[in-house]
Amino acid sequence: MGRVTEHEENPNNGTPVQQRGTPNQQTGVPASQFAPPNYQQANVNLSIGRPWSTGLFDCHEDQANALMTTIAPCVTFGQITEVVDEGDMTCPLGTFMYLLMMPALCSQWVMGSKYREKMRRKFNLVEAPYSDCASHLLCPCCALCQEYRELKIRNLDPSLGWNGILAQGQYGSEAPTFAPTNQYMSK
C-alpha cells in the first residue's frame, strides 16, 4: 500500500511526475520530488558542518595554551579575535575588550560566543557539543582553548598574530585560507 508504482508523464518536459503515495525508501529519490509544485520545505535548523579538529575538553593537547588561558583568558581571546577578524581587530584591543567585560557580571561570554560563532561560520564547523553561548558561559577557558587549537591546526597560529601569519605565508609556507578560494587574502 505504501509503495508507488504508477507514474504519469508530464506533457511539459517528458519526465515522470509522482502524483500520489510516499517515496520509495530503496530508490534514493529525494522526498522533495514528491512535493507539490508550490510546496516549500520548512526551514529546519540542523547541526550541519564539519566536526571540530579537537574536542572541547582536550585542553591537554596544548598545555602551554591551556596554562596561559587559565591565567589570562583575555590574552587568548585577543589572539583569536585578531586571526578571526583577519587583522581588523588587534590582539591588544580584543584583550582589553574581554578584560573590560569580565567584571561586568562575567559578561565576557557574550563576546566569546560571538567570535566562536564567527569562526564556526568561516570554517563551516558544527555547533557542538554545546551551543556557542553555553560553551562560553559554562566552560569559557575550554572553549577558548578549543578555538585556539582549531586555528593552529589550520596553520593560522594565533600566537603569531595576523601579520605574522601573512608573513609566514609569503615565505614559502602554505598561505592561510578560510574558504576554498583565496578571497580573504586580498587585504
C-alpha positions, 0 to 999 in steps of 0.5 A: 500500500505504501509503495508507488508504482504508477507514474504519469508523464508530464506533457511539459518536459517528458519526465515522470511526475509522482502524483500520489503515495510516499517515496520509495525508501530503496530508490534514493529519490529525494522526498522533495520530488514528491512535493507539490509544485508550490510546496516549500520545505520548512526551514529546519535548523540542523547541526550541519558542518564539519566536526571540530579538529579537537574536542572541547575538553582536550585542553591537554593537547596544548598545555602551554595554551591551556596554562596561559588561558587559565591565567589570562583568558583575555590574552587568548581571546585577543589572539583569536579575535585578531586571526578571526577578524583577519587583522581588523581587530588587534590582539591588544584591543580584543584583550582589553575588550574581554578584560573590560567585560569580565567584571561586568557580571562575567559578561565576557561570554557574550563576546566569546560566543560571538567570535566562536560563532564567527569562526564556526561560520568561516570554517563551516564547523558544527555547533557542538557539543554545546551551543556557542553561548553555553560553551562560553558561559559554562566552560569559557577557558575550554572553549577558548582553548578549543578555538585556539587549537582549531586555528593552529591546526589550520596553520593560522597560529594565533600566537603569531598574530595576523601579520605574522601569519601573512608573513609566514605565508609569503615565505614559502609556507602554505598561505592561510585560507578560510574558504576554498578560494583565496578571497580573504587574502586580498587585504 
